[in-house]
Amino acid sequence: MAIVKKLFVWSLGLAGVATLLLLGGVLFNGTVSAMTSAHAKPKLDPTQQRADRLIVEGRKVFRSDTFGDEAVWGGVLGLNKAIEGAKFGGVGAGISPKQALAVGLKVDATAIPKKVAAAIKAGKVNLDDPAVTLTLLKLNAVVGVKGFFARDGSLSSVGITCAVCHSTVDDSFAPGIGKRLDGWPNQDLNVGAIVASAPNLKPLEDSLHADEATVKKVLLSWGPGKFDAELDLDGKAFRPDGKPAATRIPSAFGKDGQNLHTWEGGWGTVTYWNAFVANLEMHGTGNFYDPRLDNKTKYPLAAAARFGHTHPYVGQGVLPVPDQASGQPDRVTEALRSLDLYQRSLPVPTPPKGSFDPAAAARGKIVFNGQGTCASCHMGSIGTEPGYNAHTPAEICTDAFQADRGPDGTYVTAPLQALFTRSKRGFYHDGRFATLLDVVNHYDSCFDLGLSVQQKSDLVQYLKSR
């Protein structure tokens, strides 16, 4: 009995140990499982993944996609020939880096190899030599301009991207050379002068029904930081007062939350304007539809060219059935989604330190939201009205010339963020007001606000601080 009792106790002990081991295993496995779960890489949010991907794609489109417009800028107008010059198979003297910088083209310093950058700093690179321009194009260093090179090294064509007008650089390397600033308007870019340098202006002469001298006069009237997006629609090259009809190149940042985009009301949102510009101004190959451009009275040139029914296939005004002979793809439509998201994601730049008086700006904010009534249109952080953000010329005491070039005869309420990035060529759509004080005085008179000299000064400081 003693032996049996010992065996019984021993077996109970083993069972207890087994039970403890079993429980311990369960608890251990549970603990490991919990620890593994706690330290496991979180599952990526598909919405965030998609947004990240689109922004990366959008940056690439914004900076590098020509939408196939090299077929026009190089293939038709022959700008590549003017750039390389007769010495390299083109025409004329060629375009040197100094000349390119003089018309407002910018150079991305991060695309220049360190040895080349050092040579430029040491003065060992001849910036008067068109060959250097060709090298910069090969390095993809000219912001918004893309060179296409043949096997023999010659510049076979050249195209432009969104960045040529809506990016600049921080001048950290030298004036006109530095890191990219996407979304900032290129206030130095002389689009008219660049186009006027093209060897073949015959297409423009035909579309505008004018001779070469007149076309060049119009193009050269624009000046730096301005462009006329409606010229090829209505043919109105000058305002009634005789001044150029070109408007200021707008910023591309700060458009998130905004409805109508650009200066004239009625055109559409950011993505509408991107499609408009990519197809009708950059002359990329894509589809664009807007029957409002069929109005022969308002848009005679656009109606004649069927701009409102643009597609990359043969046969205007019909559904886009691919033509086997041309085989042109739509280079624009699929890029619009990512381009729109990237543009709306661009951060609004912060005013430089010392560029405004903080105490005066604080007082000016009170004027902005109060007696100045500015906030009644420039609402919240988006800086414009939610919904339909446009006004008739009479509402803002302004002439109707530019408004009437748009579909509904109004002016869009432009956001006021980061005015320091677009104050070099004056204010308003055409730069008619040289200073912010001139703008304040205009609205003080228009709305009979009765602002004091101090209030006006404080309001200017607040506008500089936004």
C-alpha positions, 0 to 999 in steps of 0.5 A, spaced: 500 500 500 505 504 501 508 503 494 501 504 491 500 510 495 507 513 493 506 511 485 499 515 486 502 521 489 508 521 484 503 520 478 499 526 481 505 530 481 507 528 474 500 530 472 500 537 476 507 538 472 504 537 466 498 541 467 503 547 469 507 546 463 501 546 459 498 552 462 505 555 461 505 553 454 498 556 453 500 563 457 507 563 454 504 562 447 499 567 448 504 572 451 508 571 445 502 572 440 500 578 444 507 581 443 508 579 436 501 583 435 503 589 439 510 589 435 507 587 428 508 592 422 501 596 422 497 594 416 498 600 411 492 604 410 490 603 402 487 610 402 494 613 404 497 608 400 493 611 394 494 618 396 502 617 397 502 614 390 498 619 386 502 625 390 509 622 387 506 621 380 503 628 380 510 631 382 513 627 376 507 630 371 508 637 374 516 637 373 517 632 367 511 631 363 511 635 356 504 631 354 507 630 347 508 638 346 515 637 343 511 636 337 509 643 337 515 647 340 520 643 337 517 639 331 513 645 328 516 652 331 523 649 331 525 652 338 530 647 339 534 650 332 534 656 336 537 654 342 542 650 339 544 655 334 547 654 327 554 651 330 550 645 332 546 644 326 540 649 328 539 656 326 542 663 328 547 664 334 544 659 339 541 661 346 547 661 351 545 660 359 546 667 360 540 669 355 536 663 358 537 666 365 535 673 362 528 671 359 527 668 366 528 660 365 531 657 371 536 652 373 535 646 378 542 646 382 540 639 384 541 636 377 548 639 376 554 634 378 558 637 383 564 637 379 560 642 374 557 646 379 565 647 382 567 649 375 561 654 374 563 657 381 570 657 379 568 661 373 571 655 368 564 654 365 563 659 359 556 661 360 556 665 354 556 658 350 550 655 347 554 648 348 553 649 356 545 650 355 545 644 351 549 640 357 544 643 362 538 640 358 542 633 357 542 634 365 535 635 365 537 641 369 533 647 366 526 647 370 520 646 366 524 645 359 525 638 357 530 637 351 530 631 346 536 628 343 538 624 337 543 619 337 548 623 334 547 628 340 544 633 337 537 637 340 532 633 336 526 637 339 524 641 346 518 641 350 515 644 356 512 642 362 507 645 368 514 647 372 516 652 366 511 657 369 509 655 376 516 653 379 522 658 380 528 656 384 531 659 391 537 662 388 541 658 393 547 657 388 546 663 384 541 668 381 536 664 377 540 657 379 538 653 386 533 648 389 526 648 386 520 651 389 514 648 386 508 652 385 511 659 386 509 663 379 515 664 375 515 672 376 521 673 371 519 668 365 518 672 359 514 667 355 513 672 349 520 673 348 521 665 348 516 664 343 518 670 339 525 667 338 522 661 335 524 660 327 517 658 325 512 663 327 507 661 321 502 657 325 501 663 330 501 668 324 495 663 321 491 662 327 492 670 329 491 672 322 497 677 323 503 678 319 510 676 323 511 683 325 505 683 328 505 677 332 512 679 335 509 685 337 504 682 341 509 677 344 514 682 346 509 686 349 507 681 355 514 682 359 516 678 364 511 674 369 505 675 364 502 670 359 495 671 355 492 664 355 486 667 351 489 670 345 488 664 341 481 664 343 479 671 342 485 674 338 484 680 343 492 682 344 491 689 347 486 692 352 482 698 350 487 703 353 492 700 349 496 696 354 497 688 353 492 684 354 497 679 358 495 677 365 500 675 371 502 668 371 498 665 378 501 661 383 499 653 383 499 653 391 494 654 396 488 652 391 486 646 396 478 648 397 478 653 392 472 652 387 474 657 380 481 657 379 485 663 375 483 670 374 476 670 370 470 666 373 467 661 369 472 657 366 473 651 372 476 648 377 484 647 378 483 640 374 479 644 369 484 649 368 490 643 368 486 640 362 485 647 358 492 649 359 495 642 357 491 641 351 490 648 348 496 652 351 502 647 352 499 644 345 500 637 348 496 631 345 490 629 349 482 630 349 479 636 351 471 638 351 468 645 352 462 647 347 462 654 350 468 655 346 464 654 340 461 661 341 464 664 334 462 671 337 466 671 343 471 666 341 472 666 334 479 663 333 477 657 338 471 656 334 474 656 328 480 651 330 474 647 334 478 647 341 472 645 345 473 639 341 480 637 342 483 630 341 489 627 339 486 623 333 484 625 326 477 628 325 475 634 330 468 634 333 467 627 333 468 622 338 475 620 339 476 614 335 483 612 334 486 613 327 491 608 325 495 612 321 497 617 327 496 613 332 497 619 337 495 617 345 492 621 350 497 624 354 493 628 358 487 625 361 490 620 365 495 625 368 490 630 371 488 626 377 495 625 380 497 632 377 491 635 381 492 632 388 500 634 387 498 641 386 493 641 391 498 638 396 503 644 395 504 647 402 503 655 402 510 658 403 511 662 409 513 669 409 520 671 410 522 673 417 523 681 417 518 681 411 513 685 416 512 688 422 508 683 427 505 688 431 502 692 426 500 685 422 496 684 429 492 690 428 491 689 421 488 683 422 483 686 426 482 691 420 481 685 415 476 682 419 472 688 421 472 695 418 476 693 412 471 687 410 476 683 407 474 677 410 467 677 407 470 675 401 477 672 403 474 667 408 478 662 412 485 659 411 482 658 403 482 665 402 476 665 398 469 664 398 467 657 399 462 655 393 462 660 387 468 665 388 467 670 383 464 677 383 462 682 377 466 687 375 462 692 378 462 689 385 469 690 385 469 697 381 474 694 376 473 694 368 470 688 365 475 687 359 479 681 362 472 678 366 469 679 359 474 674 356 472 669 361 465 665 360 461 668 365 464 675 365 466 675 373 473 675 376 475 670 381 476 672 388 484 670 389 487 667 395 491 672 399 496 667 401 504 668 401 503 674 397 511 675 397 512 670 392 508 674 387 509 681 388 514 682 384 510 685 378 505 688 381 498 686 384 491 684 381 490 680 375 494 684 370 499 687 375 495 694 375 497 696 382 504 697 384 503 696 391 499 693 396 497 700 399 495 701 392 490 695 392 488 697 399 486 704 397 482 702 391 478 698 396 477 703 401 475 708 395 470 702 392 467 700 398 467 707 402 470 704 408 473 710 411 480 707 413 485 711 416 492 712 414 494 707 420 489 702 419 491 702 411 498 701 413 497 696 418 492 692 413 498 692 408 503 689 414 497 683 415 497 682 408 504 681 408 504 676 414 499 671 411 
